[in-house]
Structures are given as structure tokens and as C-alpha cells.
């Protein structure tokens, strides 16, 4: 569904300048009109001459932190605001300054609470925005994970400068333009715009010796809220050629270190027909070049209703192979190993499709079974490695990413050594990981692990450094040198060097910094080139352009 904001029941904005008619089944939710995605048409909203968008010319800067799901929600929020007349820009990650605030009216922060530094950074963004004198919205996982608002934030909200978003809902999207208008016009914000305390409950532990978790279950985040907003097809995307599609919201896990379920609640999968209609819509869009499936646990889809991702992937594959004339690619986002183990055959069949990136992100978190039990992960290391080996054996070029936590409470030198062994002295049939995200453990408030015996900070830092050195030595980027790949120009690099302004991805999702010999040549997002891999850095391959395409091609390895 696409958004349009209604003022006095009049539709007021347009989508990327296209003109057409609003066709299909519509329904009204307060002042927000929604069009069922199943009734997709070539959309445009033609404003009446007298209609004035509620946020006409209001300049909104989006700050998006964390995972792909946050990116997907930021696109939906930005679409709602753009539909109400706002002018959207995106932060480069730097804090706003008084000088930069001259071109900004509203700072909207979609925050991340996965680690203490992420949460701290979100609050610094808030403080810098308030100091710069703009209206600030703090949304995303940080406020959703808190049961109450601290005094400093409450004072800022009372001064009409800060709006705090709780759980993201369709109603919030409907109310947001009005709230911003009131704040900008210095109208008083009532207490109802503050995050209300969540109803916390406890669950018994199914692991002996592991404390019961704080429930993650809140009335606000589970049964009383559906995922209606996830059905929306954004008319605004931070990267216009990528459509990020959440398969659901929430998690089936109960990890003792994590606040994801505090923020997102238990898993609520998006209905199959809605997801397929959204994907069909993206495949038909002439601008979109790539689709991402995302979520806190992407392939947990359906587990909340007793099914598995197999049914979803089968239907998606049909669409990719029959309704995809411009060769758009699809990437699967981070997935908990528990959702993949014993489901490998279905996943292998899907990933052998030429339009699917040969890539999986499966966070192992530790190489020690004892620590995995304390973390309340639902697999042992032997089962995890066997699953990864089966996947890589069937898909030889499969790029596996994983995550490691160093210094988890109770971790001994032996536990740490077992984690190091995942990346050194590997046997021939052991899985290889192309990217490893290493995190020093941080105690998260109101999580069971925070009350466990902590590893000294100096020891955590030492183990994190050692893990980084071992992992760095395990990468073999040189195996790609000399290869030739057809890739898409996917993004503008944040850091430019040696004339490399743009990046793309190999068919197994390895980043390629694109280099061109011909200085007169230019690249554009969404175009396709053939590159020869001439080198590599710590984070990317370097690809020299040897041919340009004037129409889409399949992303693949040529030689």
C-alpha cells in the first residue's frame, strides 16, 4: 500500500511525479488513506488546487541506525512524511551541528539498542538536535525498549521540542504529521505523546541454571498490535534502487543478553499474500533494482503460526523466475541459526536461483556449548557447524557471515579458545566465514545476563583484540583476484579513495569498490558494469571496469 495524507478528506501529494488514478480497495484510518497492496495500480496522488499539505516544505532529516529492519521502517516513516508534504534528506551518520541545522526543521532518529554504544549514540543524536534547536523525534528500538521516559527526555518533550515514539504502528504513522505540525507551530504536546510504561511479565526458563528472562511480552508489542504498517510499499527509499521488505517484526528467541524482544516483542509474521504482493510490486517498479528480505530473524517467518519459511521462499522463487524481466536480485537478511537448522534443503533450493545472492548471515555468538547454553541459544556448536557445512557444500561460493560476542559473563579462557577455533586451523570440510562481526559484551539493562558474573573489562578488551587478529588472518580476499564479475552499481561509497566513488556487490554479496580507467566515463546508481578484481582492502574487493552495459544483466561471476 502507498501512503497519502488526507486534509479535510482530500488527497494531497504525488509519488515521484507520476500521474495516474487511485484505483482499488481503500479504507480510512483516521486521517490516513491506505490502498490495499493487492490492488496495486500505477499510483499517483494528484492534489486538488486548494489542498495544502500539512508538512509542506518542512525539512526532515532521517537518521537511521542499526539493522535492515530499522532501514525498512525509516523508509516507511519517510514515505508517510513525504506524502504529507515534507522534504526528506538522510544523515551521513554524523551528529547535526548548529550550522547544519539551518537546513533542517525536524530530526527523526530511528535508533538501535543492540549494544550500549549504539544506544548512547542515539541519545547523543537527540542532545545535538535539541542543542541545534530543531524538533527531534526519537523512534526505533531505544524508546521501545524502555519502560519509562527519563526526566531529561520528559523535560525536552514538555518544552515542545522532542517527540518520543513507542512501538511503531499504523496509528502512529497516521498521527505523526499532525504531531510534527503542532511541535513546529509550538503547540503543546500532551503526555500521550510520551512512551507509556510497558507491562512486563516473566517467563520460566527451559534451561537449568539460566535465570528467567524478562518477558519481552508486552500488550503493546504483541497481540494488541498487528503489522499493518509493514504492508506499505514506500514511495521514498534512502537508496532509491533498493526495496527493503520486512518479513515480520519481533523474535522467537529468548537470548539472555539481548534487548530485541524488549523493543520488538514476539514474532508477528507478515501474511504470505501481503509479502508476495509487495514483492510483485517491487519487481514491476522500473526504479527498483534489488530486494532485501529483513527482520530480527528473517527466516523465522511463519514460526509464530506453526509453519516455516519454505512455503514463502517457494512462492518468491516463482515470482523471481517468471515476473522479473530486468533481472532484479534478492538478498536474505540476518537469520538465527535456529530457524535454518534442519531446514537446509529448502534454503539450498531457493539459493540456487540465479536471482538470489549466495549469502547468509548466521550469528553463532560463541564457539563454546557452555556459553551458548548461558546465552540461551537453541543449538550446540556441532549442529551449527554441520548446518553451515551442508549449505556451503551445496553452494560452493556461498558467503557466510557470522557474529561473535567476546567476554560474555562466565566465559573462561577455554570458552574463548573454542570461539577462536571457529576461525583457525580449519579442516578441509569446515565452514569458512567471509565476514565476522566481533562485539565486546555489554551488559544490557533488564536482561538476565546483566545479573550474571561479569568478565573484567580489561579481559573483554583483550579477548576482543585477539579475536580480531585471528579473524583477520582467516580471510582470503586474494582468492577473488583476477576474477571477472558482472555487477550492479548499488551505492555511493561513504569514503571515496583512488577515484572509487561507487560500490557494488558480487553475486555472493562481497562488496566491490568500483574503479574506472576512463576519467571521462561516469557511473550511475542502478547501472551495470563488468569488472575485473584487481585487489582488495580489509572490507572490499577492488573491481576495475572493463565493460559497460546499457540494460540490466544478471549479477554473476563470468570467469
HELIX and SHEET records of a PDB file:
HELIX    1   1 UNK A   37  UNK A   39  5                                   3    
HELIX    2   2 UNK A   68  UNK A   83  1                                  16    
HELIX    3   3 UNK A  100  UNK A  103  5                                   4    
HELIX    4   4 UNK A  116  UNK A  132  1                                  17    
HELIX    5   5 UNK A  141  UNK A  145  1                                   5    
HELIX    6   6 UNK A  151  UNK A  158  1                                   8    
HELIX    7   7 UNK A  170  UNK A  184  1                                  15    
HELIX    8   8 UNK A  191  UNK A  193  5                                   3    
HELIX    9   9 UNK A  219  UNK A  221  5                                   3    
HELIX   10  10 UNK A  228  UNK A  231  5                                   4    
HELIX   11  11 UNK A  260  UNK A  264  1                                   5    
HELIX   12  12 UNK A  272  UNK A  284  1                                  13    
HELIX   13  13 UNK A  298  UNK A  300  5                                   3    
HELIX   14  14 UNK A  303  UNK A  305  5                                   3    
HELIX   15  15 UNK A  309  UNK A  322  1                                  14    
HELIX   16  16 UNK A  337  UNK A  339  5                                   3    
HELIX   17  17 UNK A  344  UNK A  351  1                                   8    
HELIX   18  18 UNK A  369  UNK A  375  1                                   7    
HELIX   19  19 UNK A  381  UNK A  394  1                                  14    
HELIX   20  20 UNK A  413  UNK A  420  1                                   8    
HELIX   21  21 UNK A  448  UNK A  451  5                                   4    
HELIX   22  22 UNK A  457  UNK A  474  1                                  18    
HELIX   23  23 UNK A  477  UNK A  480  5                                   4    
SHEET    1   A 4 UNK A  10  UNK A  11  0                                        
SHEET    2   A 4 UNK A   3  UNK A   7 -1                                        
SHEET    3   A 4 UNK A  32  UNK A  35 -1                                        
SHEET    4   A 4 UNK A  26  UNK A  29 -1                                        
SHEET    1   B 5 UNK A  87  UNK A  90  0                                        
SHEET    2   B 5 UNK A  59  UNK A  64  1                                        
SHEET    3   B 5 UNK A 106  UNK A 111  1                                        
SHEET    4   B 5 UNK A 135  UNK A 140  1                                        
SHEET    5   B 5 UNK A 162  UNK A 164  1                                        
SHEET    1   C 3 UNK A 242  UNK A 246  0                                        
SHEET    2   C 3 UNK A 290  UNK A 294  1                                        
SHEET    3   C 3 UNK A 329  UNK A 332  1                                        
SHEET    1   D 2 UNK A 248  UNK A 249  0                                        
SHEET    2   D 2 UNK A 268  UNK A 269 -1                                        
SHEET    1   E 3 UNK A 359  UNK A 361  0                                        
SHEET    2   E 3 UNK A 399  UNK A 406  1                                        
SHEET    3   E 3 UNK A 433  UNK A 440  1                                        
SHEET    1   F 7 UNK A 491  UNK A 497  0                                        
SHEET    2   F 7 UNK A 500  UNK A 505 -1                                        
SHEET    3   F 7 UNK A 511  UNK A 515 -1                                        
SHEET    4   F 7 UNK A 541  UNK A 549  1                                        
SHEET    5   F 7 UNK A 528  UNK A 536 -1                                        
SHEET    6   F 7 UNK A 484  UNK A 488 -1                                        
SHEET    7   F 7 UNK A 556  UNK A 557 -1                                        
END                                                                             
